């Protein structure tokens, strides 16, 4: 494609200078302008593709359902057994939602790599993957913080229970 654009540019420029045999000046000018336009398009096309790719990646990642705020774990010092069981269910539910979210991110990232690897520079693929990893790790950190918070309260709850024989 680049060769075709260069040939059109050359014909347009040389055609105007050399006044090709019986070619109207307007036609030579149009061909020359088309060649220049094509050359500019070839120059800017990778930058445009890179921006479109990053926007597509952002849209794909936004399509993944981010878990809402996790429920606060019950206070282990005052909670009943039923409260602790409900807290455990909430923690497990949040963990399942987080797993679904990071799986969605990973699948979207893999599809984007496969679909665009031949169309955009490798650096753009790496930027997209860095963003995916950032979102993935933030979700895992949030999930671990929720689980740790529940586990602290569970230990407090168990510590106040009478020792079993």
C-alpha angles and dihedrals in degrees: 000000000000090000091052090052092048091050091050090048092049092048091049095049096040092041091057092046099042096035096229115233110293093333111145113241091234092058092047090049092049091050090048093049091047090052092050090048091049092049091051091048090052090050096050099033096087091051091049091047090050092053092046091048093052090048090049090050092049090050092049092051092046089054088065110093110245111212114247124239110307118244114261110254116247118262105263092209094061107018124114124227089259090052091053092048090051089048090052091050090050091050092049091047092051090048091052092049090049091049090052091049096050091044089054090050092049094047092047091049092050092049092049092050092049095045099044106028092102094042106049133042117271089243090064091051088052092050090052091049092049089054091049091050090048092053091043094051093045090054092048091048090052091048092049091048089053092048092046091049091053092046092053090053091045091055090050090050093049092047092059093049118099115259112263119228 
